[in-house]
Amino acid sequence: MMTNLVRELKTLRKGRGVHAGRIADRVGPSLAAACGITSADGSVAAKQKLVTRLTELVEQLPEDLQLAARAAFGLIADVRQPLYQERVTWVAARIDRDSRTVRRRVDEAVEQLAELAATTSPRTDGGWHTAELSVAVVLDQGQPEVLERYQVVADQDGVDSLDFAPVFPVRRRDVDVHLLYGGTLQERGDGIRPGFTLIPAEPLARGVTHDFAIRYRMSHRDAMHPCVLHVPERPCELFDLRVRFEHDRKRLVRAFDGVLVQRSDGEPAGMAQAVDRAGEVHLRFRRLLPGLLYGARWGSAAVCAARRAS
């Protein structure tokens, strides 16, 4: 699929890019699948899905590639020249580089866009996405506690349930779960790895934002694994993580920001993260991609498996 996506993206950038006439005819099958375009979509709907998806993917590129990619596909309002090479020339003048450099950046952007498109789903998949997930972990008490606050957005009408799981590994028998607000909580799963369904008071209409919060209290100190590792199943705009440690113990903390985890490689090393004088760590992760690892672990001998959470 990757090879097909690269080829189809290179075809799409030709001419007027996304503003070409009969755009649906220029979108190949692999790109259509990555954008959620179906045979039932008309020209207007297909173009809207294409532009939305490409914009979403381009925002996840490194900053030095974003301008070149936006211009190449015609995603900049002021850059709609009829030829791809003219848009390349515009970027070259803008960044004070030659056209050859810009073309190399576009090619690199296309490769990364194809990888992102092949490994992530359009934001409309699943009926909703997470605008913000805030997690606070308190470890300086007899019983560790975790507070999760969700702000989700409905991507379609009639969303009447939200499936999710804790962003930390724990056995159900070792934790007391309490819904603070936001609807009715139902348990799912096998009882070993807890999973939950949140039922809002009323079905959510497209574009509506809904908030809910969950408190987890561990039955004993050792029930809290030394990590919060989040592998989202759907897009998440912001993941805000705070961990408060015991004041009298120094901690080795490592952060993970969008790490691709492969079972054969084991857990990645992560990046060292400083603990402040109050014994706290504050991490913020933006534009989380489904299937990648975000979060932190602590302790020199901490070993914990990444859990998939919604």
C-alpha positions in Angstrom: 0.0 0.0 0.0 2.9 2.4 0.8 4.2 2.2 -2.8 0.8 2.8 -4.2 0.2 5.8 -1.9 3.5 7.4 -2.9 2.7 7.0 -6.6 -0.8 8.4 -6.2 0.3 11.4 -4.1 2.9 12.2 -6.8 0.2 12.1 -9.4 -2.1 14.3 -7.3 0.5 17.1 -6.9 0.6 17.6 -10.7 -1.2 20.4 -12.4 -3.5 22.3 -9.9 -3.2 19.7 -7.2 -6.3 19.4 -5.1 -8.0 22.1 -7.2 -7.9 20.2 -10.4 -11.2 19.6 -12.2 -12.9 16.2 -11.6 -10.7 15.6 -8.6 -12.4 12.4 -7.7 -11.1 10.8 -11.0 -7.5 11.7 -10.0 -7.6 10.1 -6.6 -6.3 6.5 -6.7 -7.8 3.6 -4.8 -5.2 3.6 -2.0 -5.4 7.4 -1.4 -9.2 7.2 -1.5 -9.2 4.5 1.2 -6.8 6.6 3.3 -9.1 9.6 3.0 -12.3 7.7 3.6 -13.6 8.5 0.1 -16.2 6.1 -1.2 -18.0 5.6 -4.5 -21.1 7.2 -2.9 -19.3 10.5 -2.5 -19.9 13.2 -5.0 -17.2 15.5 -6.3 -17.7 18.1 -3.6 -17.7 15.5 -0.8 -14.7 13.7 -2.2 -12.7 17.0 -2.5 -13.6 18.0 1.1 -12.5 14.6 2.5 -9.3 14.8 0.5 -8.4 18.3 1.5 -9.3 17.6 5.2 -7.2 14.5 5.3 -4.2 15.9 3.5 -4.2 19.0 5.8 -4.5 16.7 8.9 -1.5 14.7 7.7 0.7 17.7 6.6 0.3 19.2 10.1 2.1 16.1 11.4 5.2 16.6 9.2 8.4 18.2 10.4 8.1 22.0 10.1 10.7 22.2 7.4 8.6 20.0 5.1 5.2 21.5 5.8 5.4 24.6 3.6 6.7 22.6 0.6 4.0 20.0 1.0 1.2 22.5 1.4 2.3 24.4 -1.7 2.9 21.2 -3.7 -0.7 20.0 -3.3 -2.3 23.5 -3.5 -3.3 23.6 0.2 -2.3 27.3 0.6 -5.0 29.8 -0.4 -2.5 32.2 -2.0 -0.6 29.5 -4.0 -2.9 28.1 -6.7 -0.7 28.3 -9.7 -1.8 25.9 -12.5 1.5 24.0 -12.6 3.4 22.1 -9.9 6.7 23.6 -11.0 5.3 27.1 -10.5 4.4 26.3 -6.9 7.8 24.8 -6.4 9.4 28.1 -7.6 7.1 30.1 -5.2 8.4 28.0 -2.2 12.0 28.4 -3.4 11.7 32.1 -3.4 9.9 32.1 0.0 12.6 30.1 1.8 15.6 31.4 -0.3 16.6 28.0 -1.7 16.8 26.6 -5.2 14.0 24.6 -6.8 16.0 21.4 -6.6 16.1 21.7 -2.8 12.3 22.3 -2.7 11.6 19.3 -4.9 13.7 17.1 -2.6 11.7 18.3 0.3 8.4 17.6 -1.5 9.6 14.1 -2.3 10.5 13.5 1.3 7.2 14.9 2.4 5.4 12.6 0.1 7.1 9.5 1.5 6.2 10.6 5.1 2.6 11.4 4.1 2.2 8.0 2.6 3.5 6.4 5.8 1.2 8.5 7.9 -1.8 7.8 5.6 -1.1 4.0 5.7 -0.8 3.8 9.5 -3.5 6.2 10.7 -7.2 6.5 10.1 -9.2 9.6 9.1 -10.4 11.6 12.0 -14.0 10.8 11.2 -13.5 7.0 11.8 -15.1 5.6 14.9 -17.6 8.4 15.4 -15.5 10.6 17.7 -12.0 11.7 18.6 -10.3 13.0 21.7 -9.7 16.8 21.8 -7.9 16.6 25.2 -6.9 13.9 27.7 -5.5 15.2 31.0 -4.0 12.6 33.4 -2.8 13.3 36.9 -0.9 10.6 38.8 -0.5 11.1 42.6 2.1 8.8 44.2 2.9 10.6 47.4 0.0 9.0 49.3 -0.6 5.6 50.9 -2.9 4.7 48.0 -1.8 5.9 44.6 -4.5 7.7 42.6 -5.0 8.6 38.9 -7.4 11.1 37.6 -8.3 11.0 33.9 -10.3 13.9 32.3 -11.5 13.5 28.7 -12.8 16.1 26.3 -14.1 14.3 23.2 -15.7 15.6 20.0 -18.4 13.7 18.0 -17.5 13.3 14.4 -21.0 12.2 13.4 -24.6 12.4 14.7 -26.0 10.0 17.2 -22.8 9.0 19.1 -24.3 7.3 22.2 -21.3 5.4 23.6 -17.6 6.0 24.1 -15.2 3.1 24.6 -12.0 3.7 26.5 -9.5 2.1 28.8 -7.1 3.4 31.5 -3.8 4.8 30.2 -1.8 2.8 32.7 -1.5 -1.0 33.2 -3.5 -2.3 36.2 -5.5 -5.4 37.1 -9.2 -4.7 37.7 -9.1 -6.3 41.2 -6.4 -3.9 42.3 -8.2 -0.6 41.5 -11.4 1.2 42.7 -13.0 3.1 39.7 -15.3 6.1 40.2 -16.9 8.2 37.5 -16.9 11.8 38.7 -19.1 13.3 36.0 -20.2 13.0 32.3 -22.7 10.2 32.1 -23.0 6.5 33.1 -20.1 4.1 33.3 -20.3 0.5 32.2 -17.5 -2.1 32.5 -16.3 -4.2 29.6 -13.4 -6.6 29.0 -12.3 -9.7 30.8 -11.8 -8.2 34.3 -8.0 -8.6 34.0 -7.3 -5.5 31.9 -10.2 -3.1 32.6 -12.1 -1.4 29.8 -15.1 0.9 30.1 -17.9 2.4 28.1 -19.2 5.9 28.9 -22.8 6.5 28.0 -23.6 10.2 27.7 -27.0 11.4 29.1 -28.0 12.2 25.5 -26.6 11.0 22.1 -24.0 13.5 20.8 -24.6 15.4 17.6 -21.8 16.0 15.1 -19.4 18.6 16.4 -20.6 18.5 20.0 -17.9 18.4 22.7 -18.4 16.2 25.7 -16.5 16.1 29.0 -16.1 13.2 31.5 -13.7 12.3 34.3 -12.7 9.1 36.0 -10.8 8.6 39.3 -8.8 5.4 39.9 -7.6 4.6 43.4 -5.2 1.7 43.8 -5.8 -0.9 46.6 -2.2 -0.8 47.6 1.1 0.9 46.7 2.5 -1.9 44.5 -0.7 -2.0 42.4 0.4 1.1 40.5 2.9 0.1 37.8 5.7 2.6 37.4 4.5 4.0 34.0 1.7 5.7 32.1 2.0 4.5 28.5 -0.8 5.6 26.1 -1.2 4.0 22.7 -4.3 5.7 21.3 -6.7 3.9 19.0 -8.1 7.2 17.6 -6.6 10.6 17.0 -6.0 12.8 20.1 -5.2 16.5 19.9 -3.6 16.9 23.3 -2.4 14.5 26.0 -1.5 16.4 29.2 0.3 14.2 31.8 1.3 15.2 35.4 3.0 12.8 37.8 3.7 13.7 41.5 6.3 11.6 43.2 7.2 11.2 46.8 9.5 14.0 47.9 12.2 11.9 49.5 12.9 9.7 46.6 14.8 10.6 43.4 13.4 9.3 40.2 14.7 8.4 36.8 11.9 9.4 34.4 11.8 8.7 30.6 9.3 10.2 28.3 7.9 8.8 25.0 6.6 11.1 22.4 5.2 9.3 19.4 7.4 6.2 19.4 6.7 3.3 17.1 6.8 0.1 19.2 7.6 -3.2 17.6 7.3 -6.4 19.7 10.6 -7.7 18.6 12.4 -4.5 19.8 11.1 -4.6 23.3 10.3 -1.3 25.0 12.2 1.8 23.6 14.6 3.7 25.8 12.7 7.0 25.8 14.2 10.4 26.6 15.3 11.5 30.1 13.0 13.9 31.8 13.8 16.1 34.8 11.8 16.0 38.0 11.2 19.5 39.5 11.9 20.5 43.1 8.3 19.7 44.1 8.8 16.2 42.9 6.6 16.5 39.8 6.8 15.9 36.1 4.6 17.7 33.6 4.5 16.5 30.0 2.4 17.6 27.0 2.0 15.7 23.8 0.2 17.2 20.8 -1.5 15.6 17.7 -1.2 12.0 18.9 -1.3 9.4 16.2 -3.1 6.1 16.7 -0.7 3.2 17.2 2.2 5.2 18.5 3.4 5.3 22.1 3.1 8.4 24.4 3.7 8.8 28.1 6.4 8.1 30.7 7.9 5.5 32.9 10.0 5.9 36.0 12.4 3.9 38.2 15.7 2.4 37.1 14.2 -1.1 36.9 10.7 -0.3 35.7 9.4 -2.8 33.3 5.9 -2.4 32.0 4.1 -3.2 28.8 2.4 -0.6 26.7 -1.4 -0.9 26.8 -3.6 0.0 23.9 -6.1 2.6 25.1 -8.9 4.5 23.3 
